[in-house]
Amino acid sequence: MPAPVPEPLYCRRCRRGLNIHFNDLGFIVGYLHAAEQRGQRSDHRPEPAPITEIPDPIIECDFCSAPEAAWIYRCADQVTDARRITAQVFAVGDYQSRHHAARVRRTDTEHAFTQAWGERWTSCDGCAPFIEARDLYGLIGRVADAMPAKLTRGKHLMRTRGQLHDRFSTVFDTLVPSRGRIASGHPLGIWPDHAEETP
């Protein structure tokens, strides 16, 4: 299990959030721009630094990717294991009779990386009402509507909504009651006691 990251990491170059990938031994093997995790592209390699070291960071909603997140929520630290396909088994007769469109009989996989999501989740003013109301399916619908078509078109929609359900269920199940308000000079939020959140 990887050690918890004390505060979110952002890219020094573009001032946007980064996701951390660990191997199966818990060592960091790479960083990925949050936008790339959502199917978009980046024109540069990540240059990670704690958010408090980034001048005027661009804080986007961790749910729907809207610019200018307004709130920070805290929940249990969570990770997701990603696996890569190493082999697929087909029946030869099935493959020939279906004209190269056979069903996969068995798929072998191996651990690819572990995605660390962290304890802090930022939200825009549009997603916050769903979180406050604990409306999981409303939030999933909003987020799916904001995603690129290649992730939600046709049969991809069911898989994408399932992944969002898995990820957001943990957030909802372990959500801390209070939330922090993101403000200039306070990238970790101003919390109800008016003290800046500490790492």
Secondary structure, 3 states (H helix, E strand, C coil): CCCCCCCCEEECCCCCEEEEEECCCCCEEEEEEHHHHCCCCCCCCCCEEEHHHCCCCCCCCCCCCCCCCCEEEEEEEEEEEEEEEEEEECCHHHHHHCCCCCCCCEEEEEEEEEEEEEEEEEECCCCHHHHHCCCHHHHHHHHHHHCCHHHHCCCHHHHHHHHHHHHHHHHHHCCCCCEEEEECCEEEEECCCCCECCC
